[in-house]
């Protein structure tokens, strides 16, 4: 059976889906050779990528268990987290913003969404669509996930304080923004993103494994932000018990992590750093 793949019209990247050899029914989405999403069609509550699991914890904690939420996903990928919300919080309303229409078609054709999913996909640039979302979403979003990549890099225009100021009014009271940040040695990009979120929101925390926090390798730092206190009393335990354990950094420790890093503006924004070719062991 040929590998499902498609050349994406906007970026020109090749997107392909590969089924796991060790977990039947589980698929990984690669874009430009970079693994971007992992989906288990039979068990959407199973989150294979460590950073996705850390975002999943925020989805679990934002409201009482099982209660429907309103979720906004900037960056669609293989729709891993929308599937998770459908499975864990039936009746939730979800909006997905994805630039590459071809990618959505590829995923929905080969990895169909569960029946009854209340999910609308909006096509276009995340920042442009954000400014045009219907008024009914303002003050209604419980979780906003920012996981925007072009290939292996996050575009500059969705990393600035101006971008986050567009996102903030959409949050419901107690709503959480969860951002996937990719960075490498020194963590200059991640520190500046933490500084920018702390500039835009009253409460910020981050999660990563200790090697990442020490700037020893390329990987993902998940950042959480809200204008209300984050409901994370159980988050350290959840992170520590994951298959790839992580640490929650907040309060004074987060201040030390930021350590004077600049707030990113539209005038100073740059894309996230590219990973070295050795980071992803993906087939060409």
C-alpha positions in Angstrom: 0.0 0.0 0.0 1.5 3.4 -1.0 2.4 5.8 1.7 -0.3 8.6 2.0 1.4 11.8 1.1 0.7 15.2 -0.5 2.8 18.2 -1.7 1.4 21.2 0.2 0.4 24.1 -2.0 1.4 27.0 0.3 4.8 25.9 1.6 5.7 23.4 -1.0 6.6 20.9 1.8 5.9 17.2 1.4 3.5 15.9 4.0 3.2 12.2 4.5 1.6 9.8 7.0 3.5 6.7 8.2 1.9 3.9 10.3 3.7 2.7 13.4 5.4 -0.7 13.1 5.0 -1.3 16.8 1.5 0.2 17.5 -1.1 -0.8 14.8 -3.5 2.0 14.1 -1.1 4.7 15.2 0.3 7.1 12.6 2.9 9.8 12.5 2.6 12.9 10.3 5.8 14.2 8.7 6.1 17.6 7.1 9.3 18.4 5.3 10.8 15.4 7.0 9.9 16.7 10.5 7.6 14.6 12.7 4.8 16.9 13.6 1.9 14.8 14.9 1.2 11.4 16.2 -2.3 9.9 16.2 -3.7 6.6 17.5 -7.0 6.4 15.7 -8.3 3.6 18.0 -7.3 5.4 21.2 -7.2 9.2 20.8 -6.5 9.6 24.5 -3.0 8.2 24.0 -0.6 11.1 23.3 2.6 9.8 21.9 4.7 12.9 21.6 6.0 14.2 25.0 5.2 17.9 24.3 1.7 17.0 23.2 1.1 15.1 26.4 2.2 18.2 28.4 -0.4 20.3 26.6 -2.9 17.5 27.2 -2.3 17.9 31.0 -3.4 21.6 30.7 -6.5 20.5 28.8 -7.3 18.1 31.7 -6.8 20.7 34.4 -8.5 23.8 32.9 -12.0 22.7 33.9 -13.4 19.8 36.0 -12.9 16.4 34.5 -15.2 15.5 31.6 -16.8 19.0 31.4 -17.1 20.3 27.8 -14.9 23.2 26.8 -14.3 25.6 24.0 -10.9 25.0 22.4 -9.0 26.9 19.8 -6.1 25.2 18.0 -3.7 27.4 16.0 -2.0 24.8 13.8 -3.8 21.7 12.9 -1.3 19.0 12.2 -3.0 15.6 12.3 -5.6 17.0 14.7 -4.2 15.0 17.6 -5.3 17.3 20.4 -8.8 18.0 18.9 -9.3 14.2 18.9 -8.1 14.1 22.5 -10.7 16.8 23.5 -13.5 14.9 21.7 -12.6 11.7 23.6 -12.0 13.3 27.1 -14.6 16.1 27.0 -17.6 15.1 24.9 -19.7 18.0 23.7 -16.8 20.4 23.4 -16.8 23.1 20.7 -13.5 23.4 18.8 -12.0 25.6 16.2 -8.9 24.7 14.3 -6.9 27.2 12.2 -4.6 25.7 9.6 -2.8 27.4 6.7 -2.4 24.3 4.6 -5.8 23.1 3.3 -4.0 20.2 1.5 -2.8 19.0 4.9 -6.2 19.0 6.4 -7.6 17.0 3.4 -4.8 14.4 3.7 -5.4 13.9 7.4 -9.2 13.8 7.2 -9.1 11.4 4.2 -6.8 8.8 5.9 -7.4 9.5 9.6 -11.1 10.4 9.9 -12.3 12.3 13.0 -14.6 10.6 15.5 -18.3 10.9 14.8 -20.0 13.7 16.6 -16.9 15.9 16.8 -18.0 19.5 17.0 -15.0 20.9 15.1 -14.7 23.7 12.6 -11.6 24.1 10.5 -10.7 27.6 9.3 -8.1 27.9 6.6 -5.5 30.6 6.5 -2.6 32.2 8.3 -3.2 31.9 12.1 -2.6 35.6 12.9 -4.9 36.8 10.1 -7.6 34.4 11.0 -7.3 35.2 14.7 -8.1 38.8 14.0 -11.3 37.8 12.2 -12.8 35.2 14.5 -16.5 35.6 15.3 -17.4 37.8 18.3 -19.0 34.8 20.1 -15.5 33.4 20.7 -14.3 36.5 22.6 -14.1 35.7 26.3 -15.2 32.1 25.6 -12.1 30.0 24.8 -11.0 27.7 27.7 -7.9 26.5 26.0 -5.9 28.0 23.1 -3.2 25.8 21.7 -0.4 27.5 19.7 1.5 24.9 17.8 2.4 26.6 14.6 5.2 25.4 12.4 6.3 25.8 8.8 8.4 22.6 8.4 10.5 22.6 11.5 10.4 26.3 12.4 7.8 28.6 14.0 7.2 31.7 11.8 8.3 35.0 13.4 5.0 36.8 13.1 3.3 34.4 15.6 5.9 34.8 18.3 5.4 38.5 19.2 3.7 40.4 22.0 1.3 41.9 19.4 0.3 38.3 18.4 -0.4 37.3 21.9 -2.4 40.5 22.5 -4.7 39.3 19.7 -5.1 36.0 21.5 -5.7 37.2 25.1 -9.2 38.7 24.6 -10.5 35.3 23.4 -9.8 33.6 26.7 -12.7 32.8 29.1 -12.1 33.5 32.8 -9.5 31.0 33.9 -8.7 30.2 30.2 -5.2 28.9 29.4 -2.9 29.5 26.4 -0.5 26.5 25.8 2.4 27.2 23.4 4.8 24.7 21.9 8.2 26.3 21.6 11.1 24.5 19.9 14.7 25.6 20.8 18.2 24.3 21.2 21.5 25.1 22.9 21.3 28.2 25.2 17.5 28.5 24.9 17.6 32.1 23.9 14.5 31.8 21.8 12.6 30.0 24.6 13.6 32.5 27.2 12.4 35.4 25.0 9.1 33.6 24.4 8.7 33.1 28.2 9.4 36.8 28.6 6.9 37.8 26.0 4.2 35.6 27.5 4.9 37.1 30.9 4.5 40.5 29.4 1.1 39.6 27.9 -0.3 37.5 30.7 -0.4 37.7 34.5 0.6 34.1 35.1 3.1 31.9 33.2 4.7 28.5 33.7 6.8 26.3 31.5 7.4 22.5 31.3 10.4 20.7 29.9 12.8 17.9 30.8 15.9 18.8 32.8 18.3 18.4 29.8 16.2 20.9 27.8 16.1 23.3 30.8 19.9 23.2 30.9 20.1 24.0 27.2 21.8 20.7 26.4 19.8 19.6 23.5 17.2 20.7 20.9 13.6 20.0 21.8 10.3 21.4 23.0 9.4 23.6 25.9 5.7 23.9 26.6 4.6 27.2 27.9 1.3 28.0 29.8 -0.1 31.4 30.2 -3.3 32.9 31.7 -4.6 36.0 33.4 -5.9 33.8 36.2 -3.8 31.7 38.5 -3.0 28.4 36.7 -4.8 25.4 38.2 -1.7 23.4 38.3 -1.5 21.9 41.9 -1.3 18.4 40.4 0.8 19.4 37.3 4.3 18.6 38.9 3.1 15.1 39.7 1.6 14.6 36.3 4.8 15.7 34.5 7.0 13.6 36.7 5.0 10.5 36.1 5.0 10.8 32.3 7.0 8.3 30.2 9.4 11.2 29.4 9.4 13.0 32.8 9.4 16.8 32.9 9.6 19.6 35.4 7.2 22.5 35.9 9.0 25.9 36.2 7.1 28.9 37.6 7.4 31.7 40.2 10.9 32.8 41.1 12.4 29.9 39.2 10.7 31.2 36.0 12.1 34.7 36.7 15.6 33.2 36.8 14.9 31.3 33.6 13.8 34.4 31.8 16.9 36.3 33.3 16.4 39.6 31.4 15.5 38.0 28.0 13.9 40.6 25.7 10.2 40.8 25.0 9.6 40.0 21.4 7.8 42.5 19.2 6.8 42.5 15.6 9.9 44.6 14.9 12.3 42.2 16.6 10.6 38.8 16.0 12.6 36.0 14.3 11.6 32.4 13.4 12.5 29.6 15.9 15.9 28.2 15.3 16.2 25.2 12.9 17.1 21.8 14.3 20.2 20.1 13.1 19.7 17.3 10.6 20.5 14.7 13.3 17.6 15.6 15.5 14.9 13.9 13.5 15.5 10.4 12.3 12.9 10.6 9.6 13.0 8.9 6.2 13.5 11.1 3.2 
